[in-house]
Amino acid sequence: MAEIQNFLPIILLFLVMYLFLIRPQMKKAKQEKQFVAQLKKGDKVITTGGLHGKVLELYDDGTCIIESGAGKMKFERSAISMERTAKLNAPVKEKK
């Protein structure tokens, strides 16, 4: 019984690390993968670098063509920011 009590703090440490570090990262990665898979032509997006544009074409190799004020550019789908794009496409609340 004393041997189990010696390992209990280490086991609890791994449990806490899983619950607070590993699990949320896995959940966020899954959401980002789903977001990238749901992109379609005409979506307004923002890249991780801050470029605003509209998706013109999507390719099976994981790239897409985005049209911005600077012209047409080719990006990896993973370079599109899920959080920034969600804020861009969020409905605007009216002030009373």
C-alpha positions in Angstrom: 0.0 0.0 0.0 2.9 2.4 0.8 4.3 1.9 -2.8 1.0 3.0 -4.3 1.0 6.1 -2.1 4.5 7.0 -3.4 3.3 7.0 -7.0 0.0 8.7 -6.4 1.4 12.3 -6.8 3.0 11.4 -10.1 -0.2 9.8 -11.3 -2.2 12.8 -10.3 0.3 15.1 -12.0 -0.2 13.2 -15.3 -4.0 13.3 -14.9 -4.0 17.1 -14.4 -1.6 17.6 -17.3 -3.9 15.6 -19.5 -7.1 17.4 -18.4 -5.7 20.9 -18.6 -3.1 20.8 -21.4 -3.4 17.8 -23.7 -7.1 17.4 -24.0 -7.9 21.1 -24.9 -5.2 21.1 -27.5 -6.6 18.0 -29.1 -10.1 19.5 -29.1 -8.8 22.7 -30.7 -6.9 20.8 -33.4 -10.0 18.8 -34.2 -12.1 22.1 -34.5 -9.5 23.6 -36.8 -9.4 20.5 -39.0 -13.2 20.6 -39.3 -13.1 24.4 -40.1 -10.6 23.8 -42.9 -12.6 21.0 -44.3 -15.8 23.1 -44.4 -14.3 26.0 -46.4 -16.0 26.7 -49.6 -15.8 29.1 -52.5 -16.9 32.6 -51.7 -16.0 32.5 -48.0 -14.5 35.6 -46.5 -11.4 34.6 -44.6 -8.4 36.1 -42.7 -5.0 34.3 -42.8 -2.8 33.9 -39.8 -0.6 36.7 -41.2 -3.6 39.1 -41.3 -4.5 39.1 -45.0 -8.2 39.6 -45.6 -9.7 38.0 -48.7 -12.2 35.8 -50.4 -11.7 32.1 -51.3 -11.8 31.7 -55.1 -10.7 28.1 -55.6 -10.0 25.1 -53.3 -7.7 22.2 -54.3 -7.5 18.7 -53.0 -3.8 19.1 -52.2 -4.6 21.4 -49.2 -4.1 24.7 -51.0 -6.5 27.4 -52.0 -6.6 30.6 -54.1 -7.5 33.8 -52.1 -8.4 37.1 -53.8 -7.5 40.2 -51.8 -6.8 43.8 -52.6 -3.3 42.8 -53.7 -4.6 40.3 -56.2 -4.9 36.5 -56.3 -2.6 34.5 -54.0 -2.1 30.8 -53.3 -2.2 29.7 -49.6 -2.2 26.5 -47.6 -5.6 26.0 -46.1 -3.9 25.6 -42.7 -2.8 29.2 -43.0 -6.4 30.4 -42.6 -7.1 31.5 -39.0 -10.2 30.0 -37.6 -10.6 32.5 -34.7 -10.0 35.6 -36.9 -12.3 34.4 -39.6 -15.1 33.6 -37.1 -14.8 37.2 -35.8 -15.0 38.6 -39.3 -18.1 36.6 -40.2 -19.9 37.1 -36.8 -23.2 38.9 -37.0 -23.0 42.5 -36.0 -25.0 43.5 -32.9 -27.0 46.7 -33.1 -26.6 49.3 -30.3 -29.8 50.6 -28.8 
